[in-house]
Amino acid sequence: QVQLVESGGGLVQAGGSLRLSCAASGRTFSTYAWFRQAPGKEREFVAAIRWTGGSARYTDSVKGRFTISRDNAKNTVYLQMNSLKPEDTAVYYCASSSRFGDLSDDSDEYNYWGQGTQVTVSS
């Protein structure tokens, strides 16, 4: 049974940092990603990483501030978030895909999802 379990969310002041973790079990996928959804908004892509090789892709609004990484031995994907802004406030979801090719920013390409973790950035 595939499970993705996120942790690490919380309340932080603007300019602060958080590190999200996504512990994966059941099987290994080719691609993992983080999406987020703010109240009243659609779910949006944040970052993705290839399990083998570690190539990554980011949405423009987080480039230079967020870093996605993975620990193969721990079957865990991370999202290090620095210089947080109030507009980063959202529920953050981890997702996995068996798809190869380009790192997709389309949520429909991802098969499994975690339950989400809340990130709140105060001004």
FIDRENDO-763463 format. One line per 4 residues: number of its first residue (from 1); their letters; for each residue x, y, z of N, C-alpha, C, O. Coordinates in steps of 0.001 Angstrom, whole numbers. Layout:
<recs>
NUM	A	X/Y/Z/X/Y/Z/X/Y/Z/X/Y/Z; ...
</recs>
This chain:
<recs>
1	QVQL	848/-1196/0/0/0/0/882/1245/0/1760/1399/849; 641/2106/-939/1429/3320/-1063/933/4370/-71/-266/4626/44; 1871/4962/629/1534/6052/1550/2552/7159/1424/3754/6908/1336; 2061/8392/1416/2904/9573/1479/2447/10356/2704/1280/10734/2809
5	VESG	3366/10594/3622/3010/11252/4870/3863/12504/5027/5083/12428/5167; 3199/13661/5001/3906/14932/5142/4023/15322/6615/3200/14945/7448; 5064/16084/6901/5241/16663/8226/6100/17909/8097/6703/18157/7053; 6150/18686/9163/7029/19848/9191/6357/21192/9019/7015/22227/9120
9	GGLV	5068/21199/8763/4373/22472/8626/4255/23188/9964/4575/22633/11015; 3790/24427/9904/3621/25194/11130/3442/26664/10858/3206/27083/9725; 3558/27445/11919/3419/28899/11848/4803/29529/11949/5576/29196/12848; 5113/30431/11034/6420/31087/11019/6236/32538/10592/5305/32865/9855
13	QAGG	7118/33391/11055/7065/34792/10640/7679/34963/9260/8508/34163/8827; 7265/35999/8593/7836/36316/7283/9358/36425/7388/9891/37020/8325; 10036/35844/6414/11489/35805/6427/12067/34562/7069/13265/34301/6962; 11224/33801/7733/11665/32590/8400/11771/31393/7470/11595/31503/6256
17	SLRL	12064/30243/8077/12269/29012/7313/11495/27850/7919/11232/27808/9121; 11143/26916/7056/10559/25644/7464/11094/24561/6535/11449/24834/5389; 11149/23347/7032/11486/22204/6174/10369/21186/6262/10067/20659/7333; 9762/20917/5116/8726/19910/5020/9350/18568/4652/10323/18504/3901
21	SCAA	8775/17507/5191/9221/16151/4869/8051/15358/4323/6902/15574/4707; 8356/14439/3422/7362/13540/2856/7945/12136/2908/8822/11786/2118; 7452/11340/3839/7926/9971/3986/7092/9057/3094/5869/8992/3219; 7773/8356/2196/7085/7495/1239/7261/6038/1623/8339/5625/2052
25	SGRT	6194/5260/1467/6255/3829/1737/5423/3089/704/4545/3668/65; 5706/1824/552/4936/987/-363/5661/693/-1659/5702/-456/-2099; 6231/1710/-2274/7022/1543/-3487/7734/2856/-3781/7444/3886/-3172; 8661/2802/-4716/9383/4010/-5121/8873/4463/-6474/8689/3645/-7375
29	FSTY	8646/5742/-6624/8179/6314/-7875/9316/7070/-8564/10346/7358/-7954; 9117/7380/-9822/10164/8065/-10572/10244/9542/-10225/11313/10148/-10297; 9112/10116/-9850/9048/11561/-9628/8217/11868/-8387/7189/11241/-8131; 8691/12846/-7627/7947/13345/-6468/7824/14857/-6600/8690/15520/-7171
33	AWFR	6740/15381/-6066/6509/16815/-6197/5813/17358/-4962/5218/16625/-4173; 5910/18659/-4829/5154/19398/-3821/4205/20342/-4556/4595/21049/-5486; 2964/20332/-4117/1950/21275/-4561/1447/22020/-3325/1693/21595/-2196; 752/23118/-3540/152/23831/-2421/-1198/24398/-2833/-1459/24649/-4010
37	QAPG	-2043/24591/-1834/-3363/25154/-2086/-3700/26136/-978/-3807/25772/194; -3864/27386/-1377/-4264/28435/-446/-5785/28526/-412/-6445/28101/-1360; -6350/29069/651/-7813/29179/744/-8397/29937/-441/-7941/31029/-783; -9418/29340/-1064/-10089/29985/-2177/-9344/29944/-3494/-9783/30538/-4479
41	KERE	-8215/29242/-3517/-7420/29164/-4742/-7255/27727/-5194/-7473/26787/-4429; -6867/27573/-6453/-6631/26240/-6986/-5279/25709/-6488/-4388/26470/-6111; -5165/24379/-6502/-3897/23766/-6147/-2848/24139/-7188/-3116/24088/-8388; -1649/24516/-6730/-613/24918/-7659/674/24146/-7421/974/23720/-6306
45	FVAA	1417/23981/-8489/2701/23292/-8454/3736/24152/-7743/3777/25369/-7924; 4571/23510/-6933/5662/24215/-6260/7011/23727/-6778/7822/24524/-7250; 7254/22418/-6692/8549/21867/-7096/8412/20380/-7345/7504/19732/-6824; 9323/19842/-8150/9350/18410/-8430/10793/17941/-8508/11699/18721/-8803
49	IRWT	10996/16646/-8238/12341/16076/-8267/12294/14663/-8824/11374/13901/-8530; 13282/14323/-9622/13431/12968/-10128/14126/12142/-9062/15169/12545/-8548; 13542/10949/-8712/14111/10132/-7656/15529/9689/-7991/16414/9718/-7136; 15740/9283/-9228/17070/8875/-9668/17743/10038/-10382/17267/10503/-11418
53	GGSA	18827/10493/-9835/19545/11610/-10451/19322/12931/-9760/20231/13758/-9690; 18121/13143/-9247/17849/14337/-8466/17592/15608/-9236/17614/16690/-8649; 17345/15518/-10546/17030/16753/-11267/15747/17357/-10701/14855/16633/-10259; 15661/18681/-10718/14554/19369/-10057/13985/20470/-10933/14616/20947/-11877
57	RYTD	12767/20852/-10581/12077/21935/-11284/11282/22717/-10242/10747/22142/-9295; 11210/24039/-10428/10509/24899/-9476/9567/25847/-10206/9805/26217/-11356; 8514/26227/-9533/7704/27305/-10062/8457/28619/-9823/9237/28729/-8877; 8221/29596/-10672/9017/30825/-10633/8964/31533/-9284/9961/32109/-8848
61	SVKG	7828/31495/-8632/7659/32278/-7401/8488/31769/-6222/8639/32478/-5228; 9025/30552/-6318/9808/30009/-5205/11278/29810/-5562/12072/29437/-4698; 11649/30046/-6798/13044/29868/-7222/13967/30746/-6385/13705/31931/-6177; 15054/30140/-5909/16000/30871/-5076/15642/30883/-3607/16465/31264/-2774
65	RFTI	14422/30470/-3269/13994/30430/-1863/13735/29008/-1374/14040/28683/-226; 13181/28164/-2228/12842/26787/-1868/13815/25822/-2534/14315/26072/-3631; 14071/24711/-1843/14905/23653/-2406/14254/22314/-2145/13942/21977/-1003; 14049/21547/-3207/13527/20194/-3073/14695/19219/-3116/15628/19391/-3901
69	SRDN	14640/18192/-2267/15710/17198/-2225/15113/15869/-1809/13954/15790/-1402; 15926/14823/-1918/15449/13516/-1479/16575/12755/-823/17752/12954/-1124; 16180/11866/94/17117/10966/765/16682/9560/396/15699/9040/925; 17427/8950/-519/17029/7634/-1025/17008/6584/84/16138/5713/95
73	AKNT	17934/6658/994/18013/5657/2064/16805/5740/3002/16367/4732/3556; 16277/6949/3171/15143/7135/4082/13810/7173/3340/12759/7308/3968; 13838/7057/2019/12621/7157/1215/11832/8415/1569/10616/8370/1756; 12530/9510/1656/11924/10762/2087/12301/11886/1131/13438/11987/670
77	VYLQ	11322/12716/854/11507/13904/23/11320/15129/926/10446/15150/1792; 12144/16127/709/12109/17328/1547/11804/18572/711/12050/18613/-495; 11270/19564/1379/11134/20886/770/11633/21897/1796/10947/22207/2770; 12832/22402/1560/13396/23434/2418/12886/24779/1929/13091/25150/773
81	MNSL	12223/25505/2814/11608/26776/2438/12250/27895/3253/12116/27941/4476; 12937/28780/2577/13590/29919/3205/12947/31219/2744/12216/31247/1754; 13227/32288/3468/12696/33617/3122/11200/33553/2852/10715/34070/1846; 10489/32923/3745/9056/32722/3550/8296/34040/3541/8649/34989/4242
85	KPED	7249/34074/2735/6399/35244/2571/4971/34889/2958/4593/33718/2901; 4175/35869/3349/2766/35567/3672/2037/34871/2529/1147/34056/2772; 2397/35180/1294/1735/34545/148/2112/33089/-29/1545/32406/-883; 3075/32589/771/3399/31157/761/2443/30367/1658/2494/29138/1680
89	TAVY	1584/31050/2385/632/30377/3261/-298/29482/2452/-943/29934/1506; -359/28210/2833/-1162/27230/2097/-1050/25876/2790/-239/25682/3696; -1879/24957/2342/-1676/23546/2682/-751/22974/1616/-1018/23099/421; 324/22354/2048/1312/21791/1139/1119/20282/1045/1003/19593/2059
93	YCAS	1087/19782/-186/859/18375/-449/2061/17765/-1163/2655/18375/-2052; 2397/16555/-755/3395/15756/-1451/2662/14835/-2416/1582/14335/-2103; 3244/14612/-3585/2629/13756/-4588/3690/12942/-5305/4857/13332/-5356; 3278/11804/-5860/4226/10949/-6571/3663/10535/-7925/2450/10464/-8126
97	SSRF	4587/10264/-8848/4202/9890/-10201/5136/8829/-10737/6325/8812/-10420; 4584/7934/-11559/5397/6927/-12237/5868/7418/-13590/6592/6712/-14292; 5464/8619/-13958/5740/9167/-15275/7209/9502/-15439/7835/10060/-14538; 7752/9159/-16596/9103/9578/-16955/9007/10740/-17933/7904/11159/-18284
101	GDLS	10107/11250/-18366/10096/12404/-19247/10269/13681/-18443/10883/13671/-17377; 9735/14768/-18946/9874/16057/-18277/9216/16013/-16898/8222/15316/-16699; 9776/16759/-15954/9170/16897/-14634/7893/17724/-14778/7938/18903/-15126; 6769/17094/-14507/5487/17724/-14789/5026/18645/-13663/5256/18373/-12485
105	DDSD	4374/19735/-14046/3739/20633/-13074/2217/20437/-13079/1484/21231/-12490; 1756/19392/-13737/324/19107/-13871/-89/18109/-12794/406/16983/-12764; -989/18520/-11918/-1391/17637/-10825/-2047/16351/-11334/-2037/15338/-10635; -2609/16378/-12525/-3247/15177/-13081/-2228/14086/-13397/-2596/12921/-13545
109	EYNY	-949/14454/-13501/99/13471/-13807/552/12704/-12573/1334/11760/-12689; 76/13090/-11397/526/12485/-10147/-544/11540/-9609/-1726/11878/-9551; -95/10343/-9216/-1021/9267/-8885/-1396/9210/-7405/-2530/8885/-7052; -439/9525/-6558/-655/9388/-5119/-374/10713/-4433/505/11475/-4834
113	WGQG	-1152/10964/-3383/-1062/12230/-2666/-1040/11991/-1155/-1654/11051/-651; -327/12853/-454/-383/12837/992/-1590/13615/1491/-2388/14128/706; -1708/13692/2806/-2871/14331/3415/-2715/15844/3530/-3695/16552/3758; -1512/16335/3375/-1258/17768/3423/-773/18232/4782/-1096/17633/5808
117	TQVT	6/19306/4782/475/19923/6011/341/21442/5871/696/22014/4841; -170/22077/6911/-449/23512/6849/809/24327/7105/1539/24077/8064; 1052/25294/6247/2120/26272/6422/1469/27649/6495/759/28058/5577; 1717/28357/7588/1172/29694/7767/2312/30667/8012/3110/30480/8931
121	VSS	2388/31701/7192/3443/32706/7306/2796/34025/7715/1978/34577/6980; 3164/34519/8878/2586/35762/9366/3447/36950/8949/4667/36846/8825; 2780/38075/8737/3508/39286/8299/3990/40109/9472/4615/41152/9279
</recs>
